[in-house]
């Protein structure tokens, strides 16, 4: 049986001249830990205790214990091991007691190779650990400690948003007179963190400094593609843009390897017209070996950045809540604005939102978990109080609709719309939809959004907002129709019969 409990988490990052990998610590790394623990200068900065160095037995005991309740990493810079870092569940009872019911962790750090000190590497590694802890582990609070003499650590914590929250006198230390406490909450970190388009490749793409990225775009989305490129350059080997409106030469995408990434980011006109041969949403273009991410064609730059920075915990919470519904039973949806409808549905489908495996595909920002509605089972009323989606017959835009000024009430009997009442928008919708075949008035979908975004009136954005549900009419669930219309509802609850 080994000494160090290992794990399967690997983190990737970097600076302008350094590729940084945090890989799982294992017993094979013990010689490195022995070496660094025997160096009094390294121990001076990484420990506030009453020893100048750690012998091999002490080292084994420390990491054997910590690894049972934490993620321990070896940091490699350009392939060279330079230190160890860990994120550990809070092991000091009086500190844990300050946060009842919350998940509290602490971060500890040691750069053992002294020629890597003062190069900004610790700053980047701390960023990587904080992001993983809050966005992936969904931890509530980071509570860290540093000695009074370690001004570098204090500045580093403050730089990342930690606040001083306490201090303790130390009586048995060879070096420190006080130990300072610093705290960072997930809420504060997310609130003050500058959103970045790099989340496409770092959070969702699973890309690192060994991988190439190509963005296929058009004139409409070229500016946003440049934003993505600029924010992501530090996290990939290369990231190139091909504007399909400027060239027909995109052979490069077929040369990408399974761990590389192809991003499609084109506007709706290209999607339905000029470049529709490349328009794949939930599947990959033919003969593409690389990972593939399609960005919703109707999205704005602002909404894209918002959605990409959705905490993973938010996405997982929605998926867990609705993927575990016993879909073989009737579902009743009620909302504060008056929705009250019952229906039966098929097994839910989750729009893929990451490409962490080689050759995988995804659709971003994270879109939805949705149910296909069984024909003829929906009865009641749907009150759209957020957005009525654009009405398109095939590719032709009939009416953009958008944010509702007053709730739009859609009356349903045996799976079909029988009336639409409410504001002027409601009357316009009724007039237009009654011009179309009866198949356009059938309820085919119930979906739940996965991303934190602001309502915009663009249905592709608004139906993806976490905390909303949407209903789809027309094409889908075995119903052949020339439209697919969505309406969005807020403040809803779900009940099973």
WOQUI-V285606 format. One record per helix or strand. SS is the DSSP state (a for helix, b for strand). FROM is the first residue (numbers start at 0). TO is the last residue. If there is no record, write none. Layout:
BEGIN
SS	FROM	TO
SS	FROM	TO
END
This chain:
BEGIN
b	10	13
b	18	23
a	26	36
a	39	45
a	55	68
b	69	76
b	79	88
a	92	98
b	103	110
a	113	115
a	120	135
b	140	146
a	150	158
b	162	168
b	177	184
a	185	191
a	198	203
b	211	216
a	221	234
b	237	242
a	250	254
b	260	264
a	267	273
a	275	277
b	290	294
a	300	307
a	311	322
b	330	334
b	339	342
b	344	344
b	348	349
b	360	363
b	367	372
b	378	383
b	386	387
b	390	392
b	395	398
b	401	402
b	407	412
b	415	421
a	423	432
a	437	440
b	441	448
b	450	450
a	458	461
b	464	464
b	467	475
b	478	489
b	491	495
END
